[in-house]
Amino acid sequence: MNISTHELTRRGLMKLAAGTAVGLALPAGARAQQSTPKRGGHFKQALAGGSTSDSFEPGAMWDSAIQNISAQVRDTLVEVGSDFSPVPALAESWEPSADAKTWRFNLRKDVTFHDGKTFTSADVLFSINHHRGPDSISGAKNAVGNVADVKADGPNAVIFTLSVPSADFPMSLSDYHLPMMQEGTTDWSTSVGTGAYVVTGFEPGVRFTAKRNTNDWRNDRGYFNTVETLIINDGVARMNALVGGQVHAINRVDPKTAGLLERGGKFKLQNVPGTKHFTMPMLADTAPYSDNNVRLALKYAIDRQQIVDNVLQGYGYVGNDHPIARVNRYYNPNQVIRSYDPDKAQFYLKKANLSNPVFRLHTSDAAFAGAVDATSLYQESARRAGVNIQLIREPADGYYTRVWMKAPFCTSYWSGRAVEDAILSLAYGSASNSNESHFKNEKFDDLLLAARAEFDEEKRRQIYYEAQALLSDEGSAIVPVFLNFLQATSADIGFGEIGAFEDMDGNRSAVRWWFE
């Protein structure tokens, strides 16, 4: 049954609050009570993050719903492991040259697309080159930006030549914008992939249906007979769909109601710390934010814990003005986290030698859910610190085209990345066209280059520690908090360890879960 937001009311939430729906909270990285995966059944999930403009064009998969749908029917060469290490997928193995500039990927043999065509190196070349070139506007442009050349070595191997060394290059190929497509694909209204499910219907922004791929090259996934994905962007409607039994799983549970799912056994709340984080970028090439004293004053004027407690309801943790999350491999647990300090805010404001400055912060809940509440709390904590922030409420429509990377001080968010180099390069590298705060720092760029070429784990760790410290102290973005992934299922859904990269188990809920 197709569910529209008009058919759902707040009565479901009232039932939930009354105790008809109780749940089990899963600590991060923990496994549910184990059951043997079973095949069968029709799985229905309701996801936020969908639009009528969604398509299977891989370079334009910007939000989570189409990423989840794509992962049902298509595979990447490499996947992200639960420990954020690279896991073989369509590439069964890889070997780098001594200088990490040449990589050979050995492809799995006897893998077929849904239409029966054999997957070969020609499909890899087509899929990678689709995102390359000076005119590319693909979301994977940064992931393949280091690829100087890619060529086939027979039907079952591909050789990548990189412009600069990269010890983490296999992780770049796990990017959700890089599913393997059939050579010559031009129709993005559907997709013929190698994944666990086959497309049976797709109405962008409304509904997607699929059936099990009976010729799947893996036997440890795709447990459901059929899958139905509904796009329900309204949070109350999604919760009602779960409570009312219309769906088995939802993403982006509202932190304000998540606690209601934690009491009992009818639902399972997955509370998983991940890489997603709020940001407040300040354009480093625009006065007064070109002065690091101003940036430090604004960083000390924000009460981060207050945002975690009130906006995230405790489902998250404070950030330290860099994008590396606790779950990342090279997060520095010993770095002192900047705390709210009115005295230091005033100290750096005086060093900036500004006369009664007013900092105009552009905000909208279109930037991230809770942005207006978060910036209102920031305005108040800054006021107590003697820092005057004026909030500019922006319309939701077109926020990321009108405001983001244009307003000198605004709100934004990043999903983060599984590998440190990806998010550091994309969001803060001098050459990146997604550098939202226009941060350019030669030493930082040098650190990224050094880390990419370093195979020694401990040496690479220390380089990334230094990069985190540099961004925290000199960067032009405030990173106040990291969010936990909050998603919920009915009690009859089984799953293993929940991935901490992207919501809904790394956007593979339909692929990895089963009915108990």
C-alpha positions as CSV (number, residue, x, y, z in Angstrom):
1,M,0.0,0.0,0.0
2,N,1.4,3.4,-0.9
3,I,1.4,5.8,2.0
4,S,1.1,9.6,1.6
5,T,1.8,12.1,4.3
6,H,-1.8,13.2,4.1
7,E,-3.0,9.8,5.2
8,L,-1.0,9.9,8.4
9,T,-1.8,11.9,11.5
10,R,-0.2,12.6,14.9
11,R,-2.4,9.9,16.5
12,G,0.4,7.4,15.9
13,L,2.7,9.4,18.0
14,M,0.0,9.7,20.7
15,K,-0.3,5.9,20.7
16,L,3.5,5.6,21.0
17,A,3.6,8.0,23.9
18,A,0.8,6.1,25.6
19,G,2.9,3.0,25.7
20,T,1.6,0.9,22.8
21,A,5.0,1.1,21.2
22,V,8.1,0.4,23.2
23,G,11.6,-0.4,22.1
24,L,15.2,-1.5,22.4
25,A,18.0,0.9,22.0
26,L,21.2,-0.6,20.4
27,P,24.5,0.9,21.5
28,A,26.8,2.0,18.8
29,G,28.7,-0.8,17.1
30,A,26.7,-3.4,19.0
31,R,24.9,-6.3,17.4
32,A,21.3,-7.1,17.8
33,Q,20.5,-10.4,19.5
34,Q,21.7,-12.7,16.8
35,S,19.4,-14.8,14.8
36,T,20.1,-16.9,11.7
37,P,19.3,-14.8,8.6
38,K,16.2,-16.1,6.8
39,R,15.0,-15.5,3.3
40,G,11.6,-14.4,2.4
41,G,9.0,-11.7,3.0
42,H,8.1,-8.3,1.7
43,F,10.2,-5.5,3.4
44,K,8.8,-2.0,3.5
45,Q,10.9,1.0,4.6
46,A,10.0,4.7,4.7
47,L,12.9,7.1,4.0
48,A,13.4,10.8,4.2
49,G,15.8,12.3,1.8
50,G,14.0,11.7,-1.5
51,S,12.9,14.1,-4.3
52,T,10.9,14.0,-7.5
53,S,14.2,14.9,-9.3
54,D,15.9,11.8,-8.1
55,S,17.4,9.5,-10.8
56,F,19.9,6.7,-11.1
57,E,22.5,9.2,-12.6
58,P,25.3,8.2,-10.2
59,G,27.0,11.6,-10.1
60,A,23.8,13.3,-9.0
61,M,22.8,11.1,-6.1
62,W,22.9,13.8,-3.5
63,D,20.5,12.6,-0.7
64,S,20.1,9.4,1.3
65,A,17.0,7.8,-0.2
66,I,18.4,7.5,-3.8
67,Q,21.7,6.3,-2.3
68,N,19.8,3.5,-0.4
69,I,17.9,2.6,-3.5
70,S,21.0,2.5,-5.7
71,A,22.7,0.2,-3.2
72,Q,19.9,-2.2,-3.5
73,V,20.5,-2.7,-7.2
74,R,24.1,-1.8,-7.9
75,D,27.5,-2.6,-6.4
76,T,30.8,-0.7,-6.0
77,L,34.2,-2.1,-6.5
78,V,35.0,-1.6,-2.8
79,E,32.7,-1.4,0.3
80,V,33.2,0.2,3.7
81,G,33.8,-2.3,6.6
82,S,32.4,-1.8,10.0
83,D,35.9,-0.7,11.2
84,F,36.1,1.8,8.2
85,S,38.5,-0.4,6.4
86,P,38.1,-1.3,2.6
87,V,36.3,-4.5,1.9
88,P,36.4,-6.3,-1.5
89,A,33.1,-6.1,-3.5
90,L,33.2,-6.3,-7.3
91,A,36.9,-6.0,-7.0
92,E,38.1,-9.1,-5.2
93,S,41.6,-7.9,-4.5
94,W,44.1,-5.1,-5.3
95,E,47.8,-4.4,-5.3
96,P,49.6,-1.0,-5.2
97,S,53.0,-0.2,-6.6
98,A,55.7,0.7,-4.1
99,D,55.0,4.4,-4.6
100,A,51.2,4.1,-4.3
101,K,50.7,5.7,-7.6
102,T,49.7,2.6,-9.6
103,W,46.9,0.3,-8.5
104,R,45.8,-3.0,-10.0
105,F,42.3,-4.2,-9.2
106,N,41.4,-7.8,-9.9
107,L,37.7,-8.1,-10.7
108,R,35.4,-10.9,-9.7
109,K,34.7,-13.4,-12.5
110,D,31.3,-14.7,-13.5
111,V,29.4,-11.7,-12.2
112,T,26.4,-10.8,-14.3
113,F,24.2,-7.8,-14.6
114,H,20.5,-8.3,-14.1
115,D,20.0,-8.6,-17.9
116,G,22.5,-11.5,-18.1
117,K,25.5,-9.5,-19.5
118,T,28.8,-10.4,-17.9
119,F,30.5,-7.7,-15.8
120,T,33.9,-6.9,-17.2
121,S,36.7,-4.3,-17.1
122,A,34.9,-2.3,-19.9
123,D,32.1,-1.6,-17.4
124,V,34.6,-0.3,-14.9
125,L,36.2,2.0,-17.4
126,F,32.8,3.4,-18.4
127,S,31.7,3.8,-14.8
128,I,34.9,5.6,-13.7
129,N,35.2,7.8,-16.8
130,H,31.6,8.9,-16.4
131,H,32.8,11.1,-13.5
132,R,36.1,12.4,-14.9
133,G,36.9,15.3,-17.1
134,P,37.2,19.1,-16.7
135,D,33.5,19.7,-17.2
136,S,32.3,17.0,-14.8
137,I,29.9,18.2,-12.1
138,S,29.6,14.8,-10.6
139,G,29.6,14.3,-6.8
140,A,32.4,11.8,-7.4
141,K,34.7,14.2,-9.2
142,N,36.8,14.6,-6.0
143,A,36.9,10.8,-5.4
144,V,38.3,10.2,-8.9
145,G,40.1,13.5,-9.3
146,N,43.5,11.9,-8.5
147,V,43.0,9.4,-11.4
148,A,45.4,10.3,-14.2
149,D,44.6,7.2,-16.3
150,V,42.6,4.0,-16.0
151,K,42.9,1.1,-18.4
152,A,41.9,-2.5,-18.7
153,D,44.3,-5.4,-18.3
154,G,42.1,-8.0,-19.9
155,P,38.4,-8.5,-19.0
156,N,39.1,-9.1,-15.3
157,A,41.5,-6.5,-14.2
158,V,41.8,-2.7,-14.2
159,I,44.9,-0.6,-13.7
160,F,44.6,2.9,-12.2
161,T,47.5,5.4,-12.5
162,L,47.3,8.3,-10.0
163,S,48.6,11.8,-10.3
164,V,49.8,11.7,-6.7
165,P,50.4,8.7,-4.4
166,S,47.4,7.5,-2.4
167,A,47.7,4.8,0.2
168,D,43.9,4.9,0.8
169,F,42.9,4.8,-2.9
170,P,40.7,1.7,-2.6
171,M,38.5,3.5,-0.1
172,S,37.9,6.2,-2.7
173,L,36.2,3.6,-4.9
174,S,33.7,2.9,-2.1
175,D,32.0,6.3,-2.8
176,Y,28.3,5.9,-3.2
177,H,28.5,7.9,-6.4
178,L,30.7,5.1,-8.0
179,P,28.4,2.1,-8.5
180,M,29.4,0.0,-11.4
181,M,27.2,0.6,-14.4
182,Q,26.8,-1.3,-17.6
183,E,28.9,0.1,-20.4
184,G,27.0,2.5,-22.6
185,T,24.2,3.3,-20.1
186,T,22.3,6.5,-21.1
187,D,18.9,5.9,-19.5
188,W,19.0,7.1,-15.9
189,S,15.3,6.5,-15.2
190,T,16.1,2.9,-14.2
191,S,19.2,0.8,-13.6
192,V,20.5,-2.6,-14.6
193,G,23.1,-3.4,-12.0
194,T,24.8,-6.4,-10.4
195,G,23.2,-5.9,-7.0
196,A,21.1,-8.0,-4.7
197,Y,17.8,-6.7,-6.1
198,V,16.3,-6.0,-9.5
199,V,14.2,-2.9,-10.2
200,T,10.5,-3.5,-10.7
201,G,9.2,0.1,-10.3
202,F,10.5,3.6,-9.7
203,E,8.4,6.8,-9.1
204,P,11.0,9.4,-8.1
205,G,10.3,11.0,-4.8
206,V,7.4,8.6,-4.1
207,R,8.1,4.9,-4.3
208,F,10.6,2.3,-5.4
209,T,10.1,-1.5,-5.7
210,A,12.5,-4.3,-6.3
211,K,12.7,-8.1,-6.3
212,R,15.5,-10.4,-5.3
213,N,18.2,-11.1,-7.8
214,T,18.1,-14.9,-8.0
215,N,21.5,-14.8,-9.9
216,D,23.2,-12.7,-7.3
217,W,27.0,-13.3,-7.1
218,R,26.8,-13.2,-3.2
219,N,24.7,-15.5,-1.0
220,D,25.0,-13.5,2.2
221,R,22.7,-10.6,1.4
222,G,19.4,-9.9,-0.3
223,Y,17.3,-11.9,2.2
224,F,13.9,-10.4,1.4
225,N,11.9,-11.6,-1.6
226,T,10.8,-8.1,-2.4
227,V,11.5,-4.6,-1.2
228,E,9.4,-1.5,-1.2
229,T,10.9,1.9,-0.4
230,L,8.5,4.8,0.3
231,I,9.7,8.4,0.3
232,I,8.2,10.2,3.3
233,N,10.1,13.3,4.1
234,D,7.9,14.4,7.0
235,G,9.2,13.1,10.3
236,V,5.9,12.7,12.0
237,A,4.5,10.8,9.0
238,R,7.5,8.4,9.0
239,M,7.1,7.7,12.7
240,N,3.4,7.1,12.3
241,A,4.0,4.7,9.4
242,L,6.2,2.6,11.7
243,V,3.9,2.8,14.7
244,G,0.9,2.0,12.6
245,G,2.6,-1.1,11.0
246,Q,2.6,0.2,7.5
247,V,6.4,-0.1,7.3
248,H,9.1,-2.1,9.0
249,A,11.8,0.5,9.2
250,I,12.4,4.3,9.0
251,N,15.4,6.6,9.0
252,R,16.1,9.9,10.6
253,V,14.1,9.4,13.8
254,D,13.4,12.7,15.4
255,P,15.6,12.9,18.6
256,K,12.7,14.5,20.4
257,T,10.6,11.3,20.0
258,A,13.4,8.7,19.8
259,G,13.3,8.2,23.6
260,L,9.8,6.8,23.3
261,L,11.2,3.9,21.2
262,E,13.7,3.0,23.9
263,R,11.3,1.6,26.4
264,G,10.5,-2.1,25.9
265,G,10.3,-4.5,23.0
266,K,8.0,-3.7,20.1
267,F,10.5,-1.6,18.2
268,K,14.3,-1.4,17.9
269,L,16.0,1.9,17.9
270,Q,19.4,2.0,16.3
271,N,21.4,4.7,18.0
272,V,24.7,4.7,16.1
273,P,27.4,7.4,16.4
274,G,28.6,8.2,12.9
275,T,30.4,10.8,10.7
276,K,27.6,13.3,10.1
277,H,28.2,16.7,11.5
278,F,26.8,20.3,11.6
279,T,29.0,23.1,10.3
280,M,29.0,26.9,10.4
281,P,31.4,27.9,7.7
282,M,32.9,31.3,7.7
283,L,34.4,32.5,4.4
284,A,38.1,32.8,5.1
285,D,38.7,35.1,2.1
286,T,36.0,37.6,3.3
287,A,36.4,40.2,6.1
288,P,36.1,39.9,9.1
289,Y,36.4,36.1,8.9
290,S,39.8,36.4,7.1
291,D,41.2,37.2,10.6
292,N,41.7,34.0,12.6
293,N,41.2,36.0,15.8
294,V,37.6,36.5,14.7
295,R,37.2,32.8,13.9
296,L,38.6,31.8,17.3
297,A,36.3,34.3,19.1
298,L,33.3,32.8,17.4
299,K,34.5,29.2,18.2
300,Y,34.8,30.0,21.9
301,A,31.4,31.7,22.0
302,I,29.4,28.6,21.2
303,D,28.1,26.2,23.9
304,R,28.4,22.9,22.1
305,Q,27.1,20.7,24.8
306,Q,24.0,22.8,25.0
307,I,23.3,22.0,21.3
308,V,23.9,18.3,21.9
309,D,21.5,18.3,25.0
310,N,18.7,20.4,23.5
311,V,18.8,20.0,19.7
312,L,20.1,16.4,19.5
313,Q,18.5,15.4,22.9
314,G,21.8,13.7,23.7
315,Y,21.9,11.6,20.5
316,G,25.3,13.0,19.5
317,Y,28.5,14.5,20.8
318,V,30.4,17.7,20.7
319,G,32.7,18.5,17.8
320,N,36.1,20.2,17.8
321,D,36.0,22.3,14.6
322,H,37.3,19.6,12.3
323,P,35.4,16.8,10.4
324,I,37.0,13.7,11.8
325,A,34.5,11.7,13.8
326,R,35.2,9.4,16.8
327,V,34.4,6.4,14.5
328,N,37.0,7.3,11.9
329,R,40.3,5.3,12.0
330,Y,42.5,8.3,12.7
331,Y,40.5,10.4,15.1
332,N,42.7,11.8,17.8
333,P,41.1,10.9,21.2
334,N,43.6,12.9,23.1
335,Q,43.0,16.3,21.5
336,V,41.5,18.8,24.0
337,I,38.0,19.7,22.8
338,R,37.3,23.4,22.7
339,S,34.8,24.3,25.3
340,Y,32.5,27.3,25.8
341,D,34.7,30.1,27.2
342,P,33.4,33.7,27.2
343,D,36.7,35.1,28.5
344,K,38.6,33.6,25.5
345,A,35.9,34.8,23.1
346,Q,36.4,38.3,24.4
347,F,40.2,38.0,24.3
348,Y,40.3,37.0,20.6
349,L,37.6,39.6,19.7
350,K,39.8,42.3,21.3
351,K,42.8,41.0,19.4
352,A,40.8,41.4,16.2
353,N,40.5,45.1,17.0
354,L,36.9,45.4,15.8
355,S,34.5,48.1,17.0
356,N,31.2,46.6,18.2
357,P,31.0,44.0,15.4
358,V,27.8,42.3,14.5
359,F,28.2,38.8,12.9
360,R,25.3,38.0,10.5
361,L,24.7,34.2,10.6
362,H,22.4,33.0,7.8
363,T,20.4,30.0,8.8
364,S,17.5,27.7,7.8
365,D,16.3,24.3,8.7
366,A,17.0,23.5,5.1
367,A,20.6,23.5,6.0
368,F,20.0,20.7,8.5
369,A,17.1,19.7,10.7
370,G,17.3,21.8,13.9
371,A,19.5,24.5,12.4
372,V,17.3,27.3,13.5
373,D,17.2,26.0,17.1
374,A,20.9,25.4,17.1
375,T,21.7,28.9,15.9
376,S,19.3,30.4,18.4
377,L,21.1,28.7,21.2
378,Y,24.4,29.9,19.7
379,Q,23.1,33.5,19.5
380,E,22.3,33.3,23.2
381,S,25.6,31.8,24.4
382,A,27.4,34.3,22.2
383,R,25.4,37.1,23.8
384,R,26.5,36.0,27.2
385,A,30.1,36.0,26.0
386,G,29.7,39.6,24.7
387,V,29.6,38.5,21.0
388,N,26.8,39.9,18.9
389,I,25.3,37.5,16.4
390,Q,22.4,38.5,14.2
391,L,20.4,35.6,12.8
392,I,19.2,35.9,9.2
393,R,16.4,33.4,8.6
394,E,16.6,32.2,5.0
395,P,13.8,30.6,3.1
396,A,14.2,26.8,2.7
397,D,13.8,26.9,-1.1
398,G,17.1,27.0,-2.9
399,Y,19.1,27.4,0.3
400,Y,22.1,25.5,-1.0
401,T,22.2,27.4,-4.3
402,R,21.5,30.9,-2.9
403,V,23.2,30.9,0.5
404,W,25.7,28.1,0.9
405,M,29.3,29.1,-0.1
406,K,27.9,32.6,-0.9
407,A,26.9,34.1,2.5
408,P,30.0,34.9,4.6
409,F,28.7,33.1,7.6
410,C,26.0,30.4,7.4
411,T,24.9,26.9,8.5
412,S,25.6,23.6,6.7
413,Y,26.3,20.0,7.3
414,W,28.4,17.1,6.0
415,S,27.7,13.4,6.1
416,G,31.4,12.8,6.6
417,R,33.4,10.2,4.8
418,A,34.8,6.8,5.7
419,V,38.4,7.8,4.9
420,E,39.9,10.9,6.4
421,D,41.5,12.1,3.2
422,A,38.1,12.2,1.4
423,I,36.4,14.6,3.8
424,L,39.5,16.7,4.5
425,S,40.2,17.2,0.8
426,L,36.6,17.7,-0.2
427,A,35.6,20.2,2.5
428,Y,38.9,21.9,3.2
429,G,41.4,21.3,0.4
430,S,42.5,24.4,-1.4
431,A,41.7,22.9,-4.8
432,S,38.2,21.6,-3.9
433,N,35.2,23.2,-5.5
434,S,33.2,22.1,-2.4
435,N,35.5,23.9,0.1
436,E,32.5,25.6,1.8
437,S,34.6,28.0,3.9
438,H,37.1,28.9,1.2
439,F,39.9,27.7,3.6
440,K,43.2,27.7,1.9
441,N,46.3,26.7,3.9
442,E,49.5,25.5,2.2
443,K,50.6,23.6,5.3
444,F,47.3,21.8,5.5
445,D,47.5,20.8,1.8
446,D,51.0,19.5,2.3
447,L,49.8,17.4,5.2
448,L,47.1,15.8,3.0
449,L,49.7,15.0,0.4
450,A,52.0,13.5,2.9
451,A,49.3,11.3,4.5
452,R,48.1,10.0,1.1
453,A,51.6,8.7,0.3
454,E,52.3,7.2,3.7
455,F,51.7,3.4,4.1
456,D,53.0,3.3,7.6
457,E,49.9,3.4,9.8
458,E,51.4,5.1,12.8
459,K,53.1,7.8,10.7
460,R,49.9,8.4,8.8
461,R,48.0,8.6,12.1
462,Q,50.3,11.4,13.4
463,I,49.9,13.4,10.2
464,Y,46.1,13.3,10.5
465,Y,46.4,14.3,14.1
466,E,48.3,17.3,13.0
467,A,45.8,18.1,10.3
468,Q,42.9,17.9,12.9
469,A,44.8,20.3,15.2
470,L,45.5,22.7,12.4
471,L,41.8,22.9,11.4
472,S,40.6,23.2,15.0
473,D,43.0,26.1,15.6
474,E,43.1,27.9,12.3
475,G,40.2,26.5,10.2
476,S,37.4,28.7,9.0
477,A,34.4,26.5,10.0
478,I,32.8,25.8,13.3
479,V,32.0,22.1,13.7
480,P,29.9,22.2,16.9
481,V,28.4,18.7,17.0
482,F,28.4,15.2,15.5
483,L,25.0,13.4,15.1
484,N,24.2,9.8,15.9
485,F,22.3,8.0,13.2
486,L,18.8,7.3,14.6
487,Q,16.7,4.8,12.8
488,A,14.1,2.4,13.9
489,T,12.7,-1.0,12.9
490,S,9.9,-3.3,14.0
491,A,10.8,-6.0,16.4
492,D,10.8,-8.7,13.7
493,I,13.7,-7.3,11.7
494,G,17.1,-9.0,12.2
495,F,20.5,-7.5,11.5
496,G,24.1,-7.8,12.4
497,E,26.5,-5.0,13.3
498,I,25.1,-1.7,12.1
499,G,27.4,0.3,9.8
500,A,28.4,3.7,11.2
501,F,28.9,5.3,7.8
502,E,25.7,6.8,6.4
503,D,22.3,6.0,7.9
504,M,20.3,2.8,7.6
505,D,23.3,0.5,8.0
506,G,25.5,2.3,5.4
507,N,22.4,2.7,3.2
508,R,22.2,-1.1,2.9
509,S,19.2,-1.8,5.1
510,A,17.4,-3.8,2.4
511,V,20.5,-5.6,1.4
512,R,21.8,-6.7,4.8
513,W,18.6,-7.2,7.0
514,W,16.1,-10.0,7.3
515,F,12.9,-11.1,9.0
516,E,13.5,-13.0,12.2
